[in-house]
Amino acid sequence: MAQATAPFAPFEWMIAWRYLRARRAEGGVSTMTWISVIGITLAVFALIATLAVRSGFRAEFVDTILGANAHVTVYSLGEVSPNGQIDRSIPEYATWAEALAAVPGVTRAAPLIRGQVMAAYQGRNAGVEVLGISADNLAGLPRIADPQTAQGDIGDFANGIALGSGVARTLGVGVGDRIRLISPDGVKTAFGTSPRINGYDVTYIFSAGRYDIDQTRAYLPFEEAQSYFNREGIADEIEVMVEEPEEVRAYTPTLLQAAGDRAQVWTWQDASGGFLRALEVEDNVMFIILSILVLIAAMNIVSGLIMLVKNKGRDIGILRTMGLSQGSVMRVFFICGAATGLIGTLLGVILGALFALYIDPIFAFVNVAMGGGVWDPSIRGIYALPAELHLRDVLAAVGLSLGLSFIVTIFPARRAARLNPVEALRYE
C-alpha cells in the first residue's frame, strides 16, 4: 500500500528535475518545455513593458500639465455690462490672490492676463496665446523655469517676452531677437478700433515638454500685459498652485469660500478629465488583453505536461507499484509545470525591467531603423515615449503569470496521479 510522504519531499524534486531534462528521443518533451518557457517569458515581458509605458505616459502627461499650468483656475462669475456683455474681469485681483494664498495647502496664487495675438518676425507669423504673469510667479512654474531645457536667463523676463520653443522655431527667432505682437483689439479711436502692434525682445525660450504648449504659448510681464490688452487695473483669472494636485478637488470648497460669492473654479482635472478617463479605460482593456496573452502562453505548459505524462506512463506505473502515492505523483508533475512558469516569469521580469530602464536607446534604435518619424509629438502631445517601472506593476504581472501557471498545471498533474499502474504497465 502506498505510504503518505511529506509534501514536496526531496525525491519529488529530483524526479521532476529529471523529467524536465528529458531527451529529444523521448517525444520532444524538452522542446515543449523550452517553448513553454519562451511563451511565458514573452507574455510577461509584454505585460510589464506595457504597464511601464502606461505608467510613464500618464506620469509625463500629468507632469507637463501640472508643471506649466494652474492646478486650479479661479474666475469671476461676471457682471452684465450696459451693452449686454458679461464682464468676467477681476478688479480686486490682489485681494483675491492674497485670500487664496492664505488657504492651507495652497503654495501660490497669481493673477493672470490672457489673450490671443499674432506674433511676427521677418515675414513669419504665428498665432500665440499670451499670458501676463509676474516674474516671480513665472519662475515658480517648474516646466517653464527648467534651465536644462530653456534658452536665455529667466531673470531677464521683465525686460521682454518669453516664448515657447515651438513658437520660436516657427518664427525662426532666438534669444535677443525682437518680435512684434499684433492684436486686433488695440487702441479705440473715433474711427473704430485700430490694431495694436508692439515690439518685444525675446529674453527667454522655454520647453514645457508638451507640444501644444510649446507651439502656442508666450509670457509677458503682468503690468505690460495689462497695458497691451487694455486690462489696466484688472486681471482675467487667478492661477492657484496646491501641494497635492492629485487631490485638487478637496481644495475647491475652501478656495470658493476664500474668493467669495462671485468666484468659480476650474481644476486641471476638469480640463483634462476626459483624456485621463480615456487613458484609464485603455489601461484596463490592455491589461485584460495581455492577461489573455499570458493565459495562452500558460496553456503551452498544459500541452508539454500532457506529452510528458504520456511519455512517462511506464515510469509512473513503476513508481506507483514501488509505493509512490497519488499525491507524490501529482506533486512531481506540478513541480514540472510550476518550474516552467517560474523560470519563464523570472526571465520575463528581467526583460521587462531592462526594457523600461533602457527605453530611450531602444526607442532611438527603432526610430533610426524605421527611418525616423515613429513618434509624432503633434499627435502624442509629448516628445518621447516614457516608461516608469513600478513595483505594483511588476507584482501584478508576476502574480498573474504564476497564478495562471500554477492553476493550469493542476489538471495534467491530476491526470498523471490518477493513471492506473496496471494499465500503464500492461503492454510493457
Secondary structure by P-SEA (a helix, b strand, c coil): cccccccccaaaaaaaaaaaaccccccaaaaaaaaaaaaaaaaaaaaaaaaaaaaaaaaaaaaaaaaccccbbbbbcccccccccccccccaaaaaaaaaaaccccccccccccbbbbbbcccbbbbbbbbbbcaaaaaacccccccccccccccccccbbbbcaaaaaaacccccbbbbbbbcccccccccbbbbbbbbcccbbbbccccccccbbbbccaaaaaaaacccccccbbbbbcccccccccaaaaaaaaacccbbbbcccccaaaaaaaaaaaaaaaaaaaaaaaaaaaaaaaaaaaaaaaaaaaaaaaaaaacccaaaaaaaaaaaaaaaaaaaaaaaaaaaaaaaaaaaaaaaaaaaaaccccccccccccccbbbbbbaaaaaaaaaaaaaaaaaaaaaaaaaaaacccccccccc
